[in-house]
Amino acid sequence: SRRKLRIRSYGLVEPGTNPKVMVEIKQRINRTTQKRRLALPLSDAYALCDGDLGYTLSDALDQATAEEIMFLVGSLQLSPKCVISYRRRALMGSQYEPGLRVTFDEHLRVSDASHGLTRGAEQRLFLPPDRFILEVKTNDVMPLWITRLLAAHSVNVVRYSKYCAGMEQLRGLGRKGDYDG
């Protein structure tokens, strides 16, 4: 099993702003992924991930998630390591495949966590610019037409951690060649 804590922003965070972001605990147990998350202003998300939100949330499930985050931060002495950025094209299933989600992530970049989510730190590409990550997710069984389409194009399942690949690039352990350009 794996578990990670992250602050996720949908869109660019400009300096001096305090947009709503998601604070997430993402956990994988065997082949099942679970997320617990709550929406907070960025300044509160930083405070929560520093171990103290400073107030109680009105929703009991959100409060339980906040308490779990504070426990993880304190017990594991967590601190920010990097910021992963990318462009995502997300497609959602229709009324016939309501739990289907297909995403294409490209232009994957990493920076150290010194500037938080705002722009400012040097960003480095860690996936060649002509590559992307395809994720196919479903709440239930994978639709047969998706399975056939992927097989027809020889698409194989490959586990890829954007976080691990980004950290390797930050530590100078990434693949030969710099993808910046």
C-alpha positions in Angstrom: 0.0 0.0 0.0 1.0 3.6 -0.7 -0.2 6.9 0.7 0.6 10.4 -0.1 -0.5 13.9 1.0 -0.8 16.7 -1.6 -2.2 20.1 -2.2 -3.8 20.2 -5.7 -4.6 23.3 -7.6 -6.6 23.3 -10.8 -5.0 26.1 -12.8 -2.2 28.5 -12.2 -1.7 30.1 -8.8 -0.7 33.7 -9.1 1.4 35.3 -6.4 -0.7 37.2 -3.9 -3.8 35.2 -4.5 -5.6 32.8 -2.2 -7.6 30.4 -4.4 -9.5 27.4 -3.3 -7.4 24.2 -3.6 -7.8 20.6 -2.7 -5.9 19.0 0.1 -5.9 15.2 -0.6 -4.8 12.0 1.0 -4.4 9.6 -1.9 -4.0 6.0 -1.0 -3.5 2.8 -3.0 -4.1 -0.6 -1.5 -3.3 -3.3 -4.0 -5.1 -2.2 -7.1 -7.6 0.1 -5.5 -7.1 3.8 -5.2 -8.9 5.9 -2.6 -8.9 9.7 -2.1 -10.1 11.7 0.9 -10.0 15.4 0.2 -11.3 18.8 1.2 -11.4 22.2 -0.4 -9.7 25.1 1.4 -8.2 28.5 0.6 -4.5 28.0 -0.2 -3.3 29.7 3.0 -5.5 27.4 5.1 -4.2 24.4 3.1 -0.6 25.4 3.8 -1.5 25.7 7.6 -3.2 22.3 7.6 -0.2 20.7 5.9 2.1 22.4 8.5 0.1 20.5 11.1 -2.5 23.1 12.4 -5.5 24.4 10.6 -6.4 26.7 13.5 -10.2 26.1 13.4 -12.7 23.3 13.2 -14.5 22.6 10.0 -18.3 22.4 10.0 -18.6 19.2 8.0 -17.8 16.1 10.1 -16.2 14.2 7.2 -14.0 17.2 6.3 -13.0 17.6 9.9 -12.1 13.9 10.1 -9.9 14.3 6.9 -8.3 17.4 8.4 -7.5 15.5 11.6 -6.0 12.6 9.6 -3.8 15.1 7.7 -2.6 16.7 10.9 -1.9 13.3 12.3 0.1 12.3 9.3 2.1 15.5 9.2 3.0 15.2 12.9 3.6 11.5 13.2 5.6 11.2 9.9 7.2 14.7 10.1 6.0 15.4 6.6 7.3 18.5 4.7 6.9 19.7 1.1 9.3 18.2 -1.3 8.3 19.3 -4.8 5.7 20.8 -7.0 4.5 18.8 -10.0 2.8 20.7 -12.8 1.3 19.5 -16.1 -1.4 20.2 -18.6 -4.3 17.9 -18.5 -7.0 17.1 -21.0 -9.8 15.3 -19.2 -12.6 13.4 -20.9 -15.6 12.1 -19.0 -17.9 9.2 -19.8 -21.4 9.8 -21.2 -24.7 8.7 -19.7 -23.7 5.2 -21.0 -20.4 5.1 -19.1 -20.9 7.5 -16.2 -17.9 6.4 -14.1 -15.4 6.5 -17.0 -12.6 9.1 -17.0 -9.8 9.4 -19.5 -7.0 11.9 -19.0 -4.0 12.9 -21.1 -1.2 14.6 -19.1 1.6 16.4 -21.0 4.4 18.9 -20.4 5.2 17.4 -17.0 7.4 19.7 -14.9 8.9 19.7 -11.5 10.2 22.4 -9.2 11.4 22.4 -5.6 8.8 23.4 -3.0 10.4 26.6 -2.0 7.8 28.8 -3.7 4.8 26.6 -2.9 2.3 26.5 -5.7 2.9 30.0 -7.0 5.2 30.4 -9.9 8.8 31.4 -9.2 10.9 28.4 -8.8 12.8 27.0 -11.8 10.7 24.2 -13.5 12.3 21.3 -15.2 10.6 18.9 -17.7 10.9 15.3 -16.6 9.1 13.6 -19.6 10.1 14.2 -23.2 7.8 16.9 -24.8 6.6 14.4 -27.4 5.3 12.0 -24.7 2.2 12.1 -22.5 0.6 10.0 -19.8 -2.7 8.3 -20.6 -4.9 7.3 -17.6 -8.1 5.4 -18.0 -10.2 5.2 -14.8 -13.5 3.7 -14.0 -15.7 3.3 -10.9 -16.7 -0.2 -12.0 -15.6 -2.7 -14.6 -13.5 -1.4 -17.5 -15.8 -1.2 -20.6 -15.0 -3.8 -23.2 -14.7 -1.3 -26.0 -11.9 0.5 -24.1 -10.1 -2.8 -23.5 -10.4 -3.6 -27.2 -9.3 -0.1 -28.3 -6.2 -0.2 -26.0 -5.3 -3.7 -27.2 -5.7 -2.8 -30.8 -3.1 -0.1 -30.3 -0.8 -2.3 -28.2 -1.2 0.0 -25.1 0.1 -1.8 -22.1 -0.4 -1.0 -18.4 2.7 0.7 -17.0 2.8 2.1 -13.5 4.3 5.6 -13.5 4.6 7.9 -10.5 4.8 11.6 -11.5 6.0 12.3 -8.0 8.9 9.8 -8.1 9.9 10.8 -11.7 9.9 14.4 -10.7 11.9 13.8 -7.6 14.5 11.8 -9.6 14.8 14.8 -12.0 15.2 17.2 -9.0 17.9 15.0 -7.5 19.7 14.7 -10.9 18.8 11.0 -11.3 16.5 11.5 -14.3 17.1 10.1 -17.7 20.1 11.5 -19.7 19.3 14.7 -21.5 17.5 17.8 -20.3 14.0 18.1 -21.7 13.7 21.8 -21.1 13.3 23.9 -24.1 
